[in-house]
Amino acid sequence: MSQFIHYTVLGVLSLLPVANPLTSMSLLLSLGNGLSAAERNRQVFKSAIYVGIILLVCFYGGSFIMSAFGISLPGLRLAGGLIVCYIGFGMLFPSDQPSEPEAQKSMLSDEDKAKPHVRNLAFVPLALPGTAGPGAIALVISIASSLDPHAHASVALHLSVIATTLIVACVYWVVLRSAGLIMKALGHSGLDAISRLVGFLLIGMGVQFGINGITEVIMKFHAG
């Protein structure tokens, strides 16, 4: 029991600062202001499930998947950095163009035109790369690959992995559910300001991910 508690506390304290659900909450504030409360809560719930699945898949199969496709941890950081930068630029410089071409709209029936377009944010960008981003994925894979094989086979470790995942997903869900209250308080202009600020911060995060990946490549090159 003490081993289970030790692994769980260590996992939560290591993962939460890196995953940082506040990033996903900022994304939800910026990109989900057009969603109804019910739809927003539904996407938050789905996103929390996605976060748990991603973390479990990365722990148990991340090393195999990356080696099978020839992806290194620096490569993962660089790719994640590019994705985060792309999302950040879209938020910092929002497009004034309509999201759907007029020619395509004219082909829709009146009933289809009346249906509101719901943007699905649950997986991308809220779960990935918002919370289960390259930093969290790299951390989980690094921990899994550095564990002693005997420890890896222990029941306490596997239970703690599940418990850690559930705790992180629950914290993530609670943080994002509180975003609705913040949306009501800020209004449209406040959300637009936050969107641009978060976009700028995401660009900085993406660049930092890229710098970390390049630094790891240089260190491996010099070490080799």
N, C-alpha and C positions, 0 to 999 in steps of 0.2 A: 504493500500500500504506500509506503514512504517513497519507493522508487517511482510509482505512478504519479504521486503528487510532485515529486522533484522534476520529472520529465515534463509534466503539464505546465507547471509554473515557469520553468525555463523556456518552454516553447512559446507560451503566450507572451512573456516579457521580451523574447527575441523577435517575435513575428509582428506584434502590433505596431511598434514604432516604425517598422519598415513598410508594412502594409498601409498604415495610416488611413483609416476609413474617412477621415475628414477631407481627403482629396476627392473621394467619390461623392461626398456630400456637396462639395463645391461644384463638381461637374453636374450633379442633379439640380442644384440651384440655378446653374447657368443654362443648361440644355433642356430641363424638364419643366420650365415655367408655363408651357402651353398645355401640359397634361392635366387632366382632371385629378382630383384627390384619390379617387378609387383606382384609376389607371396608374398613377404614380406609386401608390402603395403596392399594387400588384407587381409592378416592375421591380420595386425594391425587394420584395419577397423573392422573386425569381433570381434577382442579382445575388442575394445572400446565398441561395442554393448554389449558384454558379461559382461563387468564391470558394465555398466548401469543396466542391467537386474539383476545381482547379488545384487547390492546395493538396488534396489527397492524391490526385493523379501525378502531380509533380513529385510528391514524396516517394510514392511506390513505383512510379514508372518514368519519372523525369529523366534520370540518367540514361536509361535504355532508349527512350525516344530521341534524346539529343545525340547519343552515339550512333543510333541507327540512321539518322539524317545528317550526321557529320557536323552537328552544331556545337560550338564551344560556349562556355559561359561568357567570354568577352563578346562573341557573336550575338548571343542572346541580349546582352546589355545594349549593344549597338542597335540591333533591330528594335528593341523596346524603346530606345531613345528616339529613333526616327518616328515611331508611331506616336509617342507622346508629343513630339514637336509638331507633327502634322495636326493633331487634335488641338494643340495650343494655338497654332497659327489660325485655324478655323474659328476659334473663339475670340482671338485678339482682333482679327480682321474679318468680321462676319460678312458673308456675301449678300448683296442686295438683290441677286437674281432669284427668280422663283424656283422652288425646289423641283417643279415638274414642268416640262415644256408645254406651251399652250396647245400645240398640235396634239400632244398626247391627251391633254385634258378634254379636248373637243371630241375625242373618240369615246369618252366615258358616257354612260347613261346618266340621266338626271338623278337617279337613286344613288349611283356610285359617287357623283359629284357632291351629294349632300352628306355623305359619310365623312366624318373628320379623319384626317390623316394622323395616325398615331405613330410617333417615332419610337422605335424599340431601342431603349438605352440599357437594358438589363445586362447583356453580356459585354458589348462594346458601347461606350467606354467605361461603364460603371465598374463591372467586375474586372475586366481586362482592358486596358492596363491601369484602371483607376486604383484598385486595391491589390488585386493579385497581379501586380505588374512585374517587370523584369527584376526589380530588386528583391521582392518577396519570392519569386520563383527561383532566382539564383540562390537565395538563402536556404530555401527548403531543400533544393537539390544538393547544395553543399553539405547541409547537415546530414541528409540521408546517405550521401556517399562517404562521409567521414566517420560514420558510426561503426563500432566494432561488430563484426558478424554475429558474435554471441549475444550482444545486446540487441541487435536487430531482430533476433529470433524470440526475444522475451515477450511474454503476454503484456507486461506492464507498459512496454514501449508502444505496442500497437494500440492499446487502450488510451494511452496518453496522446497519441497522434490524433485519434478520433475526438477525444475530449478537447484538445487544443483547437482543432478545426471547428468544432461546434461553438466553442467560446468566441473565437474570432468572428465566425459568421453571425453569431447573436449580437455581438458588439457592433458589427457592421450594420446589421438590420436596425438596431436601436438608433444609431447615429443618423442613418439615412431617413428613418421615419420622422425624426425631429426636424428634417429639412422643410416639411410642409408649413410649420409654424413660422419659420424664418422667411419663407416665400411671402406669406401674408403680410408680414411686418415690413418687408423691404419695398414691395411694389415693383413696377416694371422698370423704372429708371435705376433703382438700386440693384436689381438683378442684372441689368445690362452692364453696370459698372463692375459688379462682381465677376461677370462673365469675362470681361476684358482683363481684369486683374488675374483671374485664375488662368486665363490663356497665357499671359506673360509668365506666370510662375511655372506652368507646364512646359513652356519652351525652355526655361532654365533647367527644369528637372530633366528634360530630354537631352539637353546638351551635356548635363552632368553625367547621365547614364552613358552617353557616348564617350566622354572623357575617361570614365572609369574603365570602359571596355578597351579603349586604346591603351590606357596605362597598363592594364593586365597583359595585353599583347606585347608591349615593349618589355615588361618585366620578364615574361616567359622567354622572349627572344634573347635578352641579356643573360638569363639564367642558363639557357641552352648553349 
